[in-house]
């Protein structure tokens, strides 16, 4: 492996921080490999962490949903969905990644590294999801789900103790009204009944501009995810009064 990659000693250190001992460390290396490195080194026969990120995103939603189903038996479906959206959003995942210092272990292109990629919330959140996917592949759903709940416990506790959080679609509508923009419009991009993890892909547009996309088994779930992602984008940050996860910052790139 090129020297740019974390060596076995560093991977062992990260395993200690994660509380997971991988049977196949190549999965952990893959989870840490950002596409920017491949773009700068096209001659190397490597894969980025994007496929593991896809898998981890699916496990993340199921794991948090399963936890909330059992730990919040009095909550209605809408409240559970809103709580979950707070826990699985980019900023919450970036905070979790930051607690284990994940950024220092990433394999990035030199350009991305020089531009602060190791602290970029989107990169940290994606890498955290890729780690979940790697654990799923290496040790199965139960271990991956346990990891999700263990490392997102602060965000889960905050979201659940804040009471019934506002629906992200309502929050987004409030934001755009304050800014004087046209109301959000949701457009179905894809409907796939064969997709095990998400039937609908929905795009949210503001003033005719596509802001974010979401995926869900129901159209409403996809719309809520798209709204939550839009709220993460610059100009629509959720404030503390909206039950934002503590410690979130407003400068996602």
Secondary structure, DSSP 8 states (H G I E B T S, - for coil): --TTS--HHHHHHHHHHHT---S-HHHHHHHTB-HHHHHH-TTS----THHHHHHHHHHHHHHHHHHHHHH-TTS-HHHHHHHHHHHSSHHHHHHHHHHTTGGGG-B--HHHHHTTGGG-HHHHHHHHHHHHHHHHHHH-HHHHHHHHHHHTHHHHHHHHHT-S---HHHHHHHHHHHTT----EEEEEEE-TT-SS-SEEEEEEETTEEEEEEEESSHHHHHHHHHHHHHHSTT----GGGT--TT--S---
